[in-house]
């Protein structure tokens, strides 16, 4: 059984991310040069998309009643009219954070700017906890059977992120390419265009991440089938 706790934290950053941020310098001026009719070419943006899984944490302090009272995102495979003891569950947080860095050049001659996306970063972190009811001491048949089942939920989370990470990376690359170089634009409109550029990329990333979350929910649901529950129960006959 799984208790899904999706944490979606999309942080839109128009400047470089750092642990101790310093004041952001203004766009570099192009002194002594007239503003061009077209912006100069820019290097392709740096795309950093990474994921990791924290070590699994284990909690054997909750009893059946406590686990049964927790909100879960998978349906009872036996139907709502059948009561089942919740012997274990996996609480899996999938944290998503993104950063988008927009840079450019300012032409002082006629107060115009050229802007482009310099860097896109995405970090996805899986933070799983497996709960096993305290009525099932470590080493018992039920403990081992429940642990095996809940570990499948952890593996499913890791697999779904692995399967979607390239789609998220491609979404970052494609959206940045479509944004391209923006300008020349009036200098006073710089923040507005930065926001539009970043919002476009963030929407593309969110679409790809939402697809991952939807796939995750479906895969986790399949793990909590009646057949799987029956299999776990049959390993430890009463």
Residue pairs with C-beta under 8 A, 6 or more apart in sequence:
1 72
1 74
1 86
1 88
1 89
1 90
1 150
1 224
2 72
2 73
2 74
2 89
2 90
2 91
2 92
2 150
2 153
2 220
2 223
2 224
3 70
3 71
3 72
3 73
3 89
3 90
3 91
3 92
4 72
4 73
4 74
4 91
4 92
4 216
4 217
4 220
5 91
5 92
5 93
6 93
6 94
6 213
7 93
7 94
7 95
7 96
8 96
8 209
8 213
9 95
9 96
9 97
10 96
10 97
10 98
10 202
10 205
10 206
11 97
11 98
11 99
12 98
12 99
12 100
12 198
12 199
12 202
13 99
13 100
13 101
14 100
14 101
14 102
14 194
14 195
14 198
15 21
15 24
15 101
15 102
16 24
16 101
16 119
17 99
17 101
17 121
26 106
27 103
27 104
27 105
27 106
27 113
27 190
28 105
28 106
29 105
29 106
29 107
29 108
30 105
30 106
30 107
30 108
30 109
31 108
33 107
33 109
34 107
34 109
34 110
35 107
35 109
35 110
35 112
35 184
36 107
36 184
37 184
38 184
39 105
39 114
39 116
39 181
39 182
39 183
39 184
40 105
40 114
41 181
42 116
42 181
44 176
45 116
45 117
45 118
45 119
45 120
45 173
45 176
46 118
46 119
46 120
47 119
47 120
47 169
47 172
47 173
47 176
48 119
48 120
48 121
48 122
49 120
49 121
49 122
49 165
49 168
49 169
49 172
50 122
50 123
50 124
51 123
51 124
51 125
51 126
51 161
51 162
51 165
52 124
52 125
52 126
53 125
53 126
53 127
53 128
53 154
53 157
53 158
53 161
54 125
54 126
54 127
54 128
56 128
56 129
56 130
56 151
56 154
57 128
57 129
57 130
58 129
58 130
58 132
59 129
59 130
59 131
59 132
60 131
60 132
60 133
60 134
60 136
60 138
61 134
62 131
62 133
62 134
63 133
63 134
63 135
64 85
64 86
64 87
64 133
64 135
67 86
67 87
67 88
67 89
67 131
67 133
68 85
68 86
70 86
70 89
72 86
72 89
73 217
73 220
74 220
74 221
74 224
75 221
75 224
76 82
76 84
77 224
77 225
77 226
77 228
77 229
78 84
78 226
78 229
84 229
85 133
86 133
87 132
87 133
87 135
87 136
87 142
87 146
88 130
88 131
88 132
88 133
88 136
88 146
88 147
88 149
88 150
89 130
89 131
89 150
90 128
90 129
90 130
90 131
90 150
90 153
90 154
91 128
91 129
91 131
92 126
92 127
92 128
92 129
92 153
92 154
92 157
93 125
93 126
93 127
93 128
94 124
94 125
94 126
94 127
94 157
94 161
94 213
94 216
95 123
95 124
95 125
95 126
95 127
96 122
96 123
96 124
96 209
97 122
97 123
97 124
98 120
98 121
98 122
98 123
98 202
98 205
99 119
99 120
99 121
99 122
100 117
100 119
100 120
100 121
100 197
100 198
100 201
100 202
101 117
101 118
101 119
101 120
102 115
102 116
102 117
102 118
102 194
102 197
102 198
103 115
103 116
103 117
103 118
104 113
104 114
104 115
104 116
104 182
104 183
104 190
105 113
105 114
106 112
106 113
106 187
106 190
107 113
107 114
107 184
111 186
111 187
111 188
112 183
112 184
112 185
112 186
112 187
113 183
113 184
113 185
113 186
113 187
113 189
113 190
113 193
114 181
114 182
114 183
114 184
114 185
115 181
115 182
115 183
115 185
115 190
115 193
115 194
115 197
116 179
116 180
116 181
116 182
117 176
117 179
117 197
117 198
117 201
120 172
120 176
120 201
120 205
122 168
122 169
122 172
122 205
124 161
124 165
124 168
124 209
126 157
126 158
126 161
128 153
128 154
128 157
130 147
130 150
130 151
130 154
131 150
132 143
132 146
132 147
132 150
133 146
136 142
136 143
136 146
137 143
140 236
141 235
141 236
142 236
145 232
145 235
145 236
146 232
148 232
149 223
149 228
149 232
152 223
153 220
153 223
156 216
156 219
156 220
156 223
157 216
157 220
159 219
160 212
160 215
160 216
160 219
161 212
163 215
164 208
164 209
164 211
164 212
164 215
167 208
167 211
167 212
168 205
168 208
168 209
168 212
170 208
171 204
171 205
171 207
171 208
172 201
172 204
172 205
174 204
175 200
175 201
175 203
175 204
175 205
176 201
178 200
179 197
179 200
179 201
182 193
182 197
183 193
185 193
